[in-house]
Amino acid sequence: MGRGAAQRLSATAFAALTLMAPGALADTVCSPDLALLETPQGRVQFHVEIADDGAERSQGLMNRESLARSAGMLFVYEEPVEVGFWMKNTLIPLDMIFIDESGAVISVHANARPHDLTPIDSGGPVRFVLEINGGLSQKLGIAPGTLLAHPAVEPSLARLPCE
């Protein structure tokens, strides 16, 4: 098998393991350590660490040498706020997914460069930011309009409510 075919097979196997059929979330109970996302391609989940106070949000994923493909960090803010991130002391490329108070993705910044000090703005008020490995958003179809299910999303506002 050639290198290109092996890479395609690897990408296909990864997608098959990660994406769940639409509707698969219906039986899934939300958990604080899981970020569940509904995309046009299906549903995907990430095991997340929560950053919900100033110290945790300031530290973020800095100084980490790796991040598992199915892992991420969910930044939770008390109320909608415009935020800016940078990559100082961040060693791995990241996708930053900016999410409003209803759990809807409003913007995605793909492949933020390690050590870059250029501010990355949310593009509007957000309550959540999900950081995952760089490049995964595009592979998994995570884009504006994707929906997040997580216990931190206020149930009365949630566009994809937890069971």
C-alpha positions in Angstrom: 0.0 0.0 0.0 1.4 3.4 -1.0 2.0 6.2 1.4 -1.0 8.3 0.1 -3.3 5.3 0.5 -2.1 4.7 4.0 -2.7 8.3 4.9 -6.2 8.2 3.4 -7.0 5.0 5.3 -5.6 6.5 8.5 -7.8 9.6 8.1 -10.8 7.5 7.3 -10.3 5.2 10.3 -9.9 8.3 12.5 -13.1 9.8 11.2 -15.0 6.6 11.6 -13.9 6.3 15.2 -14.7 9.9 16.0 -17.8 10.8 14.1 -21.1 9.4 15.4 -24.2 9.1 13.2 -26.7 12.0 13.5 -29.1 11.2 16.4 -26.5 9.2 18.3 -26.4 11.9 21.0 -30.0 11.3 21.9 -29.1 8.5 24.3 -26.0 10.2 25.6 -26.0 11.9 28.9 -23.9 15.0 29.0 -20.8 15.0 31.2 -18.6 17.8 32.4 -15.6 16.1 30.9 -17.1 15.7 27.4 -17.7 18.3 24.7 -20.2 16.9 22.3 -20.5 18.6 18.9 -23.1 18.2 16.2 -21.7 19.0 12.7 -23.3 18.5 9.3 -21.1 15.3 9.0 -22.3 13.8 12.2 -21.5 14.1 15.9 -18.1 14.2 17.5 -16.9 14.2 21.1 -13.8 15.4 22.9 -12.6 14.6 26.4 -12.1 18.0 27.8 -10.4 19.7 30.7 -12.4 22.7 32.0 -10.9 26.1 32.4 -13.5 28.2 34.2 -11.5 30.6 36.4 -9.0 33.3 35.6 -5.9 31.2 36.6 -7.0 28.2 34.5 -7.9 30.3 31.5 -4.6 32.1 31.7 -2.7 28.8 31.8 -4.7 27.1 29.1 -2.7 24.5 27.1 0.6 26.3 27.5 3.8 24.3 27.8 2.1 21.0 26.7 4.1 19.0 24.3 1.2 17.0 23.0 -2.6 16.7 23.1 -4.4 13.5 22.5 -6.5 13.6 19.3 -9.7 13.1 21.2 -8.9 15.7 23.9 -9.3 19.4 24.3 -9.8 22.2 26.7 -13.1 24.0 27.2 -12.9 27.6 28.4 -16.1 28.6 30.2 -17.0 32.2 30.9 -19.6 33.3 33.4 -21.3 35.5 30.8 -20.9 36.3 27.1 -17.7 38.3 26.5 -15.4 39.1 23.6 -12.1 37.3 24.1 -8.7 37.3 22.6 -6.2 34.4 22.7 -2.6 34.1 21.8 -0.1 31.3 21.5 2.7 32.5 23.8 4.3 29.4 25.4 2.0 27.1 23.5 4.0 24.3 21.9 1.4 22.7 19.6 -0.8 24.1 16.9 -4.4 24.5 18.0 -7.9 25.1 16.5 -9.9 27.6 18.6 -13.6 27.1 18.4 -15.6 30.1 19.6 -19.1 29.3 20.9 -22.0 31.5 22.0 -24.2 31.1 25.0 -26.7 28.9 23.2 -23.9 26.4 22.3 -23.6 27.5 18.6 -20.2 27.9 17.1 -19.7 31.5 15.8 -16.2 31.2 14.5 -13.2 28.9 14.2 -9.6 29.9 14.1 -7.7 26.9 12.6 -4.1 26.0 13.1 -3.0 28.8 15.5 0.8 28.8 15.3 2.8 27.9 18.4 4.5 30.8 20.1 2.7 33.4 18.0 1.8 36.6 19.9 -0.8 37.8 17.4 -4.1 38.1 19.1 -6.9 35.8 18.0 -10.2 37.4 18.5 -13.5 35.6 19.1 -15.3 37.7 16.6 -18.2 38.5 19.0 -19.4 37.7 22.5 -18.8 34.0 23.5 -19.4 31.9 26.6 -17.1 29.1 25.5 -13.9 28.4 23.6 -12.9 24.9 22.7 -9.3 24.3 21.9 -8.4 21.1 20.0 -5.5 19.9 17.9 -4.7 22.1 14.9 -6.4 21.0 11.7 -9.1 18.8 13.3 -11.9 21.3 12.9 -11.7 21.1 9.1 -11.3 17.3 9.1 -14.4 16.9 11.3 -16.6 19.6 9.7 -16.6 21.9 12.8 -17.6 25.3 11.5 -20.0 28.2 12.3 -23.4 26.7 13.0 -22.0 23.5 14.7 -23.7 22.9 18.0 -22.2 22.1 21.4 -23.9 20.0 24.1 -22.3 20.4 27.5 -23.7 20.8 31.1 -22.3 24.3 31.2 -24.6 25.5 28.5 -27.7 27.0 30.2 -30.5 24.5 29.5 -33.1 27.2 28.6 -30.7 28.6 26.0 -29.2 25.4 24.6 -29.7 24.7 20.9 -28.5 21.1 21.6 -29.8 20.4 25.1 -28.3 17.8 27.4 -30.5 14.8 28.2 
